[in-house]
């Protein structure tokens, strides 16, 4: 886990029917993302938390430290939005492999 802890904080967005427009994402602070340094996987509601978890292994060009932070952020957002996670560590997530699944 990241020694300084998760950085995720809830962010207010104008209603957009659950879908984030590009301008909405651009306006979000880094603290709204699972991967704040890469600004990947915004988490503004339960659906986006589940999406960040599902796409976790699809985020490329990030370090293991970035993944540690991202998973801590996902856990914090999941707790905030009432999303139940069965995983306790990002290493438990399935790794997507082309042609396998």
ABEGO torsion letter per residue (X at the ends): XBAAEBABBBBBBBBAGGBBBAAAAAABBAAABABAAAGBGBBABAAAAAAAAAAAAABBGBBAAAAAAAAAAAAAAAAAAGBBBABABAAABBBBBBGBX
